Amino acid sequence: MNALEDLQRHLNRRAFLGRTGRGLGTLALASLLDPALLRGADSNAGAEPWRGIARPLHFPAKAKRAIWLYMAGGPSHLETFDPKPKLAEMHGKPMPGSLTMGQQVAQLQGQELKCFAPQFEFKRCGESGQEVSTQFPHLGSIADDICILRSMHTDQINHDTAHTLMNTGSRIAGRPSMGSWLLYGLGSECADLPGYVVLISSGGGQDQPVAQRQWHSGFLPSRFQGVLFRSSGDPVSYLANPPGVGADGQRRVIDAVNALNRIQADALHDPEIATRINQYEMAFRMQTSVPGLMDLSNEPQHILDLYGTKGGDGSFASNCLLARRLAERGVRFIQLYHRGWDHHGGIKKGIEVVSSHVDRGCAALLKDLKQRGMLEDTLVIWGGEFGRTPMAQGDGRDHHIKGFSMWLAGAGIKPGMTYGGTDEFGYNAVENPVHVNDLHATLLHQFGIDHLRLTYRFQGRDFRLTDVGGRLVKDIIG
């Protein structure tokens, strides 16, 4: 055997082993992403809409979509949904050491801890008699439609990690957000808009930053990540064609690019190439759908008056109206961040300002969904990453993780009820505590998903939204 023949023999062996290894790896990946790929699915399937992996559903679904009214910064339960007469009585006096000794606080560590009374009166609202701060009269008007959770608790005391836990079920950055998990499990009902949309507004307090990784897809394919829409002006950059480029020319460019992408997908079997194909197609369809979404000329005046906005002004109320329009178009998960709840000082004035930004819009959204028959299958969530301390930080409150409030509405959640409770100082969740993972398990349940069964294998482990925890809060489900 000469040197050339020996070289060819080794090259062929390497080629065989390399191709075999890639083939087995591709089969393994395909079986995880979509078993249909092993049944001779069309190689162009990357351009088809994702229909979800939870098929069939684990049990009947009551929710089709979710709107999360995310109050970023940590809204105080003591000025919103959790009145504490005992705390008011003890105003200015030391907090009981039995509650605070050895407990984690953020900026009050090592300082004298004094009781700080709720800054507003509370009123019993609706036939249910739920207690809501008088600073939120519009939310009080929908008390019979919401379920107030007074016993939320979390593990993370700083904003960024607390946001990460609330969004992804883990404090570790890089995990998929809840919206991404829903898209992965259920797919989207909307062909011309992203299945997961985020809108941001601000006003009323310190505008703590919210990182874009809070709506990222993590280790899931990037087709499942959220898309940030701007609240005013053009919602998406570069959506319009440049001068001289029409729809037909744009269509030909996209077809040509996607043809090249499909050739690459056939060779490499990389799921991110399928994402790229879908995103080109989605961008083309959005050129028509987004202007229609933002055009509020067909909204009747009484709806604009209900929300208190003409739309397109970047306000939270405007975003609430856009959320309803996105929900009508089949968007699966809509998240409205309002940055303005970080009240380390001047909490009374801060709540007065932030309530003027969000109170009316929240109530209007629920009323609007209800009158359209959409609240029956739209899950609405209200709350932030944690609460605020019963102890004073000057004339404000520090971060608090042991007990805080959120509320849910629609999609089979029992309306007009208060669930759980904190102690008489509003410090610890003592009655029916609900952890963030429990909340996620319950929300997924309303979509027909068992949180233990919606998993994705990554780095040798099956991951899920609820991480290693989570229990179903059955008592709030109708």
LUMLO-703144 format. One record per residue (C-alpha): x, y, z. Coordinates in Angstrom, 2 decimals. Layout:
N
((X, Y, Z))
...
***
This chain:
478
((0.00, 0.00, 0.00))
((1.55, 3.35, -1.03))
((1.39, 6.56, 1.00))
((-1.48, 8.02, -1.04))
((-3.68, 4.93, -0.56))
((-2.92, 4.96, 3.18))
((-3.91, 8.64, 3.42))
((-7.17, 7.99, 1.56))
((-7.96, 5.06, 3.89))
((-7.56, 7.27, 6.99))
((-9.48, 10.15, 5.50))
((-12.40, 7.88, 4.64))
((-12.44, 6.41, 8.15))
((-12.48, 9.88, 9.71))
((-15.20, 11.00, 7.37))
((-17.30, 7.93, 8.19))
((-16.92, 8.38, 11.96))
((-17.55, 12.11, 11.80))
((-20.67, 11.77, 9.69))
((-21.98, 8.93, 11.80))
((-21.45, 10.92, 15.00))
((-23.22, 13.96, 13.58))
((-26.06, 11.78, 12.37))
((-26.61, 10.19, 15.77))
((-26.42, 13.60, 17.45))
((-28.95, 14.99, 15.02))
((-31.34, 12.10, 15.69))
((-31.03, 12.64, 19.44))
((-31.67, 16.37, 19.14))
((-34.60, 15.84, 16.79))
((-36.22, 13.41, 19.20))
((-36.02, 16.04, 21.94))
((-37.23, 18.99, 19.90))
((-39.96, 17.30, 17.89))
((-40.54, 13.55, 17.53))
((-42.26, 14.26, 14.21))
((-38.83, 14.92, 12.72))
((-38.09, 11.19, 13.05))
((-41.21, 10.31, 11.11))
((-40.03, 11.75, 7.82))
((-41.27, 15.29, 8.39))
((-40.71, 17.75, 5.57))
((-37.26, 19.33, 5.74))
((-38.92, 22.68, 5.12))
((-40.95, 22.34, 8.31))
((-38.88, 25.11, 9.86))
((-41.13, 27.58, 8.06))
((-44.27, 26.10, 9.60))
((-45.84, 27.52, 12.78))
((-44.83, 25.83, 15.99))
((-47.86, 24.02, 17.43))
((-46.44, 23.21, 20.85))
((-45.03, 20.10, 22.45))
((-47.82, 19.61, 25.01))
((-50.06, 17.77, 22.57))
((-52.47, 16.58, 23.70))
((-52.85, 18.85, 26.71))
((-52.42, 17.18, 30.08))
((-55.94, 18.24, 31.11))
((-58.64, 20.63, 29.83))
((-57.39, 24.21, 29.54))
((-59.25, 27.24, 30.84))
((-56.73, 29.82, 29.63))
((-55.75, 30.58, 26.05))
((-53.56, 33.58, 26.73))
((-52.02, 35.53, 29.61))
((-51.54, 39.23, 30.30))
((-49.07, 39.92, 33.11))
((-49.34, 43.42, 34.57))
((-45.85, 43.46, 36.03))
((-45.37, 46.17, 38.68))
((-41.56, 46.38, 38.58))
((-39.74, 47.63, 41.66))
((-41.67, 45.88, 44.42))
((-45.17, 47.22, 45.18))
((-45.94, 47.54, 48.87))
((-48.70, 45.17, 49.98))
((-49.29, 47.51, 52.94))
((-50.43, 50.35, 50.67))
((-52.38, 48.22, 48.19))
((-54.12, 45.00, 49.31))
((-53.07, 44.07, 52.88))
((-54.38, 46.38, 55.66))
((-52.66, 46.01, 59.05))
((-54.36, 47.78, 61.98))
((-51.79, 46.39, 64.44))
((-48.94, 47.85, 62.39))
((-50.71, 51.22, 62.38))
((-51.14, 51.00, 66.15))
((-47.40, 50.30, 66.58))
((-46.24, 53.10, 64.26))
((-42.84, 54.41, 65.32))
((-42.27, 51.65, 67.87))
((-39.66, 48.89, 67.51))
((-40.59, 45.90, 65.41))
((-40.86, 42.71, 67.49))
((-37.45, 41.04, 67.59))
((-39.15, 37.64, 67.33))
((-40.07, 38.53, 63.74))
((-36.93, 40.24, 62.55))
((-34.08, 38.60, 64.47))
((-31.62, 37.05, 62.02))
((-33.88, 37.75, 59.04))
((-32.59, 38.95, 55.68))
((-33.26, 42.58, 54.79))
((-31.76, 44.62, 51.99))
((-30.65, 48.10, 53.05))
((-31.88, 48.07, 56.66))
((-29.34, 45.49, 57.83))
((-27.89, 46.51, 61.20))
((-30.26, 49.47, 61.64))
((-32.95, 50.02, 64.25))
((-36.15, 48.53, 62.88))
((-39.28, 50.57, 63.62))
((-42.89, 49.93, 62.63))
((-44.19, 52.07, 59.76))
((-47.96, 52.35, 59.49))
((-49.85, 51.83, 56.21))
((-50.08, 55.25, 54.57))
((-53.65, 54.96, 53.30))
((-57.02, 53.81, 54.54))
((-58.56, 50.62, 53.15))
((-62.12, 50.13, 51.95))
((-64.26, 47.04, 51.52))
((-65.19, 46.87, 47.85))
((-67.91, 45.13, 45.85))
((-70.22, 42.40, 47.03))
((-67.19, 40.33, 47.99))
((-66.04, 42.96, 50.47))
((-62.38, 42.59, 49.53))
((-60.20, 45.23, 51.13))
((-58.38, 47.53, 48.72))
((-56.44, 50.71, 49.45))
((-58.46, 53.87, 48.86))
((-55.59, 55.04, 46.67))
((-56.75, 52.51, 44.06))
((-60.46, 53.23, 43.53))
((-60.54, 51.76, 40.01))
((-59.03, 48.48, 41.22))
((-61.59, 48.55, 44.01))
((-64.34, 48.67, 41.37))
((-63.23, 45.26, 40.02))
((-62.81, 43.61, 43.44))
((-65.49, 41.04, 42.57))
((-63.51, 39.93, 39.51))
((-60.10, 39.34, 41.09))
((-58.49, 36.86, 43.45))
((-56.09, 38.58, 45.84))
((-53.14, 36.49, 47.01))
((-51.90, 37.96, 50.29))
((-49.41, 35.22, 51.10))
((-46.85, 35.39, 48.31))
((-43.21, 34.89, 49.23))
((-39.94, 34.64, 47.33))
((-36.27, 33.84, 47.93))
((-34.48, 36.78, 46.31))
((-34.18, 40.19, 47.96))
((-32.45, 42.18, 45.20))
((-34.30, 43.44, 42.15))
((-32.46, 41.66, 39.35))
((-32.40, 38.18, 40.86))
((-35.96, 38.61, 42.16))
((-37.12, 39.51, 38.64))
((-35.27, 36.47, 37.34))
((-36.97, 34.17, 39.86))
((-40.42, 35.65, 39.20))
((-40.00, 35.31, 35.44))
((-38.08, 32.04, 35.10))
((-38.67, 30.12, 38.33))
((-34.97, 30.24, 39.19))
((-32.55, 32.88, 40.45))
((-29.97, 31.61, 37.93))
((-29.80, 33.74, 34.81))
((-30.14, 31.94, 31.49))
((-33.30, 29.95, 32.18))
((-36.36, 30.38, 29.91))
((-39.05, 32.84, 30.98))
((-42.62, 31.74, 31.59))
((-43.77, 33.21, 28.27))
((-41.11, 31.18, 26.47))
((-42.19, 28.00, 28.27))
((-45.79, 28.64, 27.20))
((-44.81, 29.14, 23.56))
((-42.72, 25.98, 23.68))
((-45.58, 24.02, 25.25))
((-48.55, 25.45, 23.35))
((-47.32, 27.40, 20.35))
((-49.01, 30.60, 19.24))
((-52.44, 31.23, 17.77))
((-51.15, 34.27, 15.87))
((-49.49, 33.96, 12.46))
((-48.56, 37.60, 11.87))
((-47.37, 38.75, 15.31))
((-44.92, 37.29, 17.82))
((-46.46, 34.89, 20.31))
((-44.78, 36.70, 23.21))
((-44.80, 40.51, 23.37))
((-43.38, 42.86, 26.03))
((-44.29, 46.52, 26.59))
((-42.65, 48.87, 29.11))
((-43.83, 52.10, 30.76))
((-42.59, 54.05, 33.77))
((-43.52, 56.70, 36.32))
((-44.13, 57.02, 40.05))
((-40.85, 56.10, 41.69))
((-37.30, 55.00, 41.04))
((-37.23, 53.42, 37.59))
((-35.25, 50.28, 38.33))
((-33.89, 48.77, 35.09))
((-35.45, 45.59, 33.74))
((-32.99, 43.47, 31.75))
((-34.09, 42.00, 28.43))
((-33.04, 38.56, 29.64))
((-36.23, 38.60, 31.75))
((-38.17, 37.65, 28.61))
((-35.44, 35.57, 27.00))
((-35.87, 31.97, 25.87))
((-32.77, 30.80, 27.74))
((-31.71, 27.35, 26.53))
((-34.92, 26.91, 24.53))
((-34.61, 27.73, 20.81))
((-34.64, 31.50, 20.32))
((-37.92, 31.40, 18.39))
((-39.62, 31.25, 21.81))
((-38.20, 34.46, 23.30))
((-40.27, 37.58, 23.90))
((-40.23, 40.55, 21.53))
((-40.04, 44.04, 23.00))
((-42.44, 46.52, 21.40))
((-41.87, 50.23, 21.97))
((-44.85, 51.91, 23.60))
((-44.82, 54.93, 21.31))
((-43.69, 55.66, 17.76))
((-42.72, 52.69, 15.62))
((-43.12, 49.64, 17.92))
((-40.45, 47.68, 16.04))
((-37.32, 49.08, 14.37))
((-36.72, 48.73, 10.63))
((-40.20, 47.34, 10.02))
((-40.89, 49.64, 7.07))
((-39.26, 48.97, 3.70))
((-36.63, 51.44, 2.49))
((-37.65, 53.82, -0.33))
((-38.08, 52.06, -3.65))
((-38.63, 48.59, -2.17))
((-42.15, 47.25, -2.52))
((-43.86, 44.20, -1.05))
((-43.22, 42.06, -4.16))
((-39.50, 42.82, -4.13))
((-39.31, 42.19, -0.40))
((-41.09, 38.86, -0.87))
((-38.60, 37.76, -3.51))
((-35.65, 38.64, -1.25))
((-37.11, 36.70, 1.68))
((-37.88, 33.68, -0.53))
((-34.29, 33.67, -1.82))
((-32.75, 34.03, 1.65))
((-34.99, 31.33, 3.08))
((-34.12, 28.98, 0.23))
((-30.45, 29.38, 1.14))
((-31.28, 28.89, 4.81))
((-33.15, 25.66, 4.03))
((-30.14, 24.30, 2.16))
((-28.04, 25.04, 5.23))
((-30.69, 23.52, 7.52))
((-30.67, 20.29, 5.49))
((-26.89, 20.10, 5.84))
((-26.49, 21.12, 9.50))
((-29.86, 20.27, 11.11))
((-29.46, 23.30, 13.39))
((-32.78, 24.36, 15.05))
((-31.60, 27.98, 15.07))
((-31.73, 27.98, 11.27))
((-35.42, 27.05, 11.47))
((-35.81, 29.99, 13.87))
((-34.12, 32.27, 11.36))
((-36.49, 31.15, 8.59))
((-39.52, 31.73, 10.81))
((-38.29, 35.15, 11.88))
((-37.84, 36.32, 8.30))
((-41.37, 35.18, 7.52))
((-42.73, 36.76, 10.70))
((-41.01, 40.08, 9.99))
((-42.57, 40.16, 6.52))
((-46.06, 39.52, 7.90))
((-45.55, 42.08, 10.68))
((-45.02, 44.80, 8.08))
((-48.76, 44.59, 7.48))
((-50.07, 43.51, 10.88))
((-48.23, 45.93, 13.19))
((-49.51, 49.15, 11.59))
((-53.03, 47.74, 11.92))
((-52.37, 46.88, 15.55))
((-51.25, 50.41, 16.35))
((-54.06, 52.12, 14.43))
((-56.66, 52.95, 17.09))
((-58.99, 54.84, 14.76))
((-61.45, 51.95, 14.92))
((-61.64, 52.06, 18.71))
((-64.88, 53.72, 19.86))
((-64.58, 56.82, 22.02))
((-66.11, 55.12, 25.07))
((-63.26, 52.56, 25.05))
((-60.61, 55.28, 24.84))
((-62.39, 57.06, 27.69))
((-62.50, 53.84, 29.71))
((-58.71, 53.51, 29.53))
((-58.13, 57.25, 29.80))
((-55.83, 57.40, 26.79))
((-55.86, 58.19, 23.10))
((-53.25, 55.48, 22.64))
((-49.72, 55.56, 21.33))
((-48.48, 57.87, 24.09))
((-46.23, 55.35, 25.86))
((-48.37, 55.30, 29.00))
((-49.32, 52.22, 30.97))
((-52.99, 52.84, 30.08))
((-52.10, 52.89, 26.39))
((-50.17, 49.65, 26.82))
((-53.20, 48.06, 28.51))
((-55.31, 48.91, 25.46))
((-52.61, 47.49, 23.18))
((-52.55, 44.36, 25.34))
((-56.23, 43.80, 24.69))
((-55.67, 44.25, 20.96))
((-52.73, 41.83, 21.04))
((-54.85, 39.31, 22.94))
((-57.62, 39.61, 20.33))
((-55.09, 38.76, 17.63))
((-54.02, 35.54, 19.34))
((-50.76, 36.58, 21.04))
((-50.13, 33.95, 23.71))
((-48.24, 35.89, 26.38))
((-48.28, 39.66, 26.89))
((-46.22, 41.29, 29.60))
((-46.64, 44.95, 30.59))
((-43.84, 46.21, 32.81))
((-44.47, 49.44, 34.71))
((-41.28, 50.72, 36.33))
((-42.13, 52.98, 39.26))
((-42.62, 50.95, 42.44))
((-39.21, 51.19, 44.17))
((-40.13, 53.35, 47.15))
((-37.21, 53.39, 49.58))
((-38.24, 56.91, 50.51))
((-41.34, 59.07, 50.15))
((-43.61, 56.09, 49.77))
((-46.84, 57.98, 50.39))
((-46.21, 60.47, 47.61))
((-44.75, 57.73, 45.42))
((-47.86, 55.56, 45.71))
((-50.07, 58.56, 44.99))
((-48.15, 59.13, 41.75))
((-47.79, 55.51, 40.62))
((-51.47, 54.80, 41.31))
((-52.38, 57.62, 38.94))
((-50.37, 55.80, 36.26))
((-51.68, 52.25, 36.66))
((-54.97, 52.14, 38.60))
((-57.33, 53.11, 35.79))
((-55.61, 51.08, 33.08))
((-55.65, 47.84, 35.11))
((-59.36, 48.14, 35.86))
((-60.18, 49.20, 32.29))
((-58.41, 46.17, 30.87))
((-60.41, 43.75, 33.02))
((-63.69, 45.49, 32.26))
((-62.91, 45.56, 28.55))
((-61.95, 41.87, 28.46))
((-65.06, 40.96, 30.44))
((-67.51, 42.82, 28.22))
((-65.99, 41.14, 25.15))
((-66.27, 37.69, 26.71))
((-62.48, 37.35, 26.70))
((-61.90, 37.24, 30.46))
((-63.22, 33.68, 30.46))
((-60.06, 32.46, 28.72))
((-57.57, 35.26, 29.43))
((-55.44, 34.88, 32.54))
((-54.53, 38.27, 34.05))
((-51.72, 38.52, 36.62))
((-50.87, 41.63, 38.67))
((-47.79, 41.99, 40.85))
((-44.08, 42.62, 41.12))
((-40.91, 40.82, 42.12))
((-41.40, 41.22, 45.91))
((-43.05, 43.51, 48.48))
((-41.90, 46.19, 50.95))
((-40.98, 45.98, 54.62))
((-43.35, 46.82, 57.49))
((-40.31, 48.60, 58.94))
((-39.53, 52.21, 58.07))
((-36.67, 53.26, 55.85))
((-36.98, 56.95, 56.59))
((-40.40, 57.67, 55.10))
((-40.17, 54.69, 52.76))
((-39.90, 50.90, 52.86))
((-37.08, 48.47, 52.04))
((-37.33, 45.29, 49.91))
((-39.31, 42.47, 51.51))
((-39.54, 38.80, 50.50))
((-41.35, 37.09, 53.40))
((-44.87, 38.19, 52.49))
((-46.45, 40.31, 49.76))
((-49.56, 40.53, 47.57))
((-50.50, 39.80, 43.97))
((-53.81, 39.26, 42.24))
((-55.12, 37.02, 39.47))
((-58.26, 37.18, 37.35))
((-60.02, 35.26, 34.60))
((-59.50, 31.83, 33.02))
((-61.02, 29.77, 35.81))
((-59.52, 31.64, 38.78))
((-62.11, 32.13, 41.53))
((-63.21, 35.77, 41.51))
((-64.02, 37.93, 44.51))
((-61.86, 36.08, 47.02))
((-58.82, 36.78, 49.18))
((-56.45, 33.87, 49.65))
((-53.80, 33.49, 52.33))
((-52.52, 36.09, 54.70))
((-49.55, 37.64, 56.47))
((-49.14, 38.10, 60.24))
((-50.54, 41.16, 62.01))
((-47.46, 43.20, 61.08))
((-47.47, 42.14, 57.40))
((-44.05, 40.51, 57.81))
((-44.42, 36.76, 57.26))
((-46.82, 34.85, 55.01))
((-48.44, 32.65, 57.67))
((-51.74, 31.51, 56.16))
((-51.57, 29.36, 53.01))
((-48.14, 30.59, 51.85))
((-47.67, 30.71, 48.06))
((-44.13, 30.55, 46.67))
((-43.25, 31.86, 43.21))
((-42.89, 28.26, 42.00))
((-46.40, 27.50, 43.32))
((-47.74, 30.48, 41.37))
((-46.10, 29.22, 38.17))
((-47.45, 25.69, 38.68))
((-50.96, 27.10, 39.09))
((-50.73, 29.38, 36.06))
((-49.53, 26.51, 33.85))
((-52.38, 24.36, 35.16))
((-54.90, 26.88, 33.84))
((-53.36, 26.39, 30.38))
((-53.87, 22.63, 30.65))
((-50.23, 21.89, 31.46))
((-48.86, 19.79, 34.29))
((-45.80, 21.74, 35.42))
((-43.96, 18.48, 36.17))
((-44.38, 17.28, 32.58))
((-43.42, 20.38, 30.60))
((-39.67, 19.78, 30.49))
((-36.69, 20.38, 28.23))
((-33.49, 18.36, 28.40))
((-30.40, 20.53, 28.58))
((-26.87, 19.61, 29.65))
((-28.00, 16.19, 30.82))
((-30.90, 17.37, 32.98))
((-34.64, 17.79, 32.46))
((-35.48, 21.42, 33.29))
((-38.91, 22.93, 33.97))
((-40.36, 26.34, 34.80))
((-40.93, 25.41, 38.45))
((-37.33, 24.23, 38.84))
((-37.35, 21.68, 41.70))
((-40.43, 23.07, 43.49))
((-43.99, 24.07, 42.77))
((-47.37, 22.90, 43.99))
((-50.82, 23.54, 42.62))
((-52.84, 26.10, 44.61))
((-56.14, 24.27, 44.18))
((-58.26, 26.51, 46.42))
((-58.17, 29.47, 44.01))
((-59.27, 27.44, 40.97))
((-62.95, 27.45, 40.10))
***
